[in-house]
Amino acid sequence: MTNKDFKFLMAGKTEMSVKELYDILKNNELDDFDPIAEAFKFYDPDNTGYIDLDRLREIFALLGYGELSYGDMQILVECADADKDGKISLEDFR
């Protein structure tokens, strides 16, 4: 949500009650919301359809696993690559 969207929803108020939040969200249509696809976007910021290995390496470093070697990366891909195309797609991610 952008800052502009937040300000619009809040209509100048600094607080929102649970009832007000409920009233905003009750008519929100989320029939096509896919939480797995949304999570996948974190690993595929360029929307290529595949997990970016540099991004994956960065995430593992941020999680405290240190620098992953090429061999480590190959093992991760092999374990996650369900369709054996050498890449981790959204379908593999599921």
C-alpha positions as CSV (number, residue, x, y, z in Angstrom):
1,M,0.0,0.0,0.0
2,T,1.4,3.4,-0.9
3,N,1.5,6.3,1.4
4,K,-1.1,8.0,-0.8
5,D,-3.5,5.0,-0.5
6,F,-3.0,4.9,3.3
7,K,-3.9,8.6,3.6
8,F,-6.9,8.1,1.4
9,L,-8.2,5.2,3.6
10,M,-7.5,7.1,6.8
11,A,-9.3,10.2,5.5
12,G,-7.1,12.5,7.7
13,K,-7.6,10.4,10.9
14,T,-4.6,9.1,12.9
15,E,-6.5,6.1,14.3
16,M,-9.0,3.5,13.0
17,S,-11.3,1.3,15.0
18,V,-11.7,-2.3,14.3
19,K,-15.3,-1.7,13.1
20,E,-14.0,1.0,10.6
21,L,-11.4,-1.4,9.3
22,Y,-14.0,-4.1,9.0
23,D,-16.3,-1.8,7.1
24,I,-13.5,-1.0,4.6
25,L,-12.5,-4.6,4.1
26,K,-15.9,-6.4,4.1
27,N,-16.6,-5.6,0.5
28,N,-13.1,-6.2,-0.7
29,E,-13.1,-8.9,-3.4
30,L,-10.1,-11.1,-3.0
31,D,-11.3,-14.1,-4.9
32,D,-8.2,-14.3,-7.1
33,F,-5.7,-13.6,-4.3
34,D,-2.8,-16.1,-4.5
35,P,-0.6,-15.9,-1.4
36,I,2.0,-18.2,-2.9
37,A,2.3,-16.0,-6.0
38,E,2.6,-12.9,-3.8
39,A,5.4,-14.6,-1.7
40,F,7.1,-15.6,-5.0
41,K,7.4,-11.9,-6.0
42,F,9.9,-11.5,-3.1
43,Y,12.2,-13.9,-4.8
44,D,11.5,-12.7,-8.3
45,P,11.5,-8.9,-8.1
46,D,12.0,-8.5,-11.9
47,N,8.9,-10.7,-12.6
48,T,10.9,-13.1,-14.8
49,G,8.9,-16.1,-13.7
50,Y,11.9,-17.7,-12.0
51,I,13.7,-17.2,-8.8
52,D,16.7,-15.0,-9.3
53,L,19.7,-16.8,-7.9
54,D,21.5,-13.6,-6.9
55,R,18.4,-12.6,-5.0
56,L,18.2,-16.1,-3.4
57,R,21.9,-15.8,-2.3
58,E,21.2,-12.4,-0.9
59,I,18.2,-13.7,1.1
60,F,20.2,-16.6,2.6
61,A,22.9,-14.1,3.6
62,L,20.4,-11.9,5.3
63,L,19.0,-14.9,7.1
64,G,22.4,-15.5,8.6
65,Y,23.5,-18.5,6.5
66,G,26.5,-16.6,5.1
67,E,27.7,-16.6,1.5
68,L,26.4,-19.6,-0.5
69,S,28.8,-21.3,-2.8
70,Y,27.9,-22.2,-6.4
71,G,27.6,-25.8,-5.2
72,D,25.2,-24.8,-2.5
73,M,23.1,-22.9,-5.0
74,Q,23.0,-25.9,-7.4
75,I,21.8,-28.1,-4.5
76,L,19.0,-25.6,-3.7
77,V,17.9,-25.5,-7.3
78,E,18.0,-29.3,-7.7
79,C,15.9,-29.8,-4.6
80,A,13.3,-27.2,-5.5
81,D,13.2,-27.7,-9.3
82,A,10.2,-30.0,-9.6
83,D,10.0,-29.9,-13.4
84,K,13.8,-30.4,-13.8
85,D,14.3,-27.4,-16.2
86,G,17.2,-26.1,-14.2
87,K,15.3,-23.1,-12.8
88,I,12.8,-22.5,-9.9
89,S,9.5,-21.3,-11.3
90,L,6.3,-20.3,-9.4
91,E,5.0,-23.8,-10.0
92,D,8.2,-25.3,-8.5
93,F,7.8,-22.9,-5.6
94,R,4.3,-24.1,-4.8
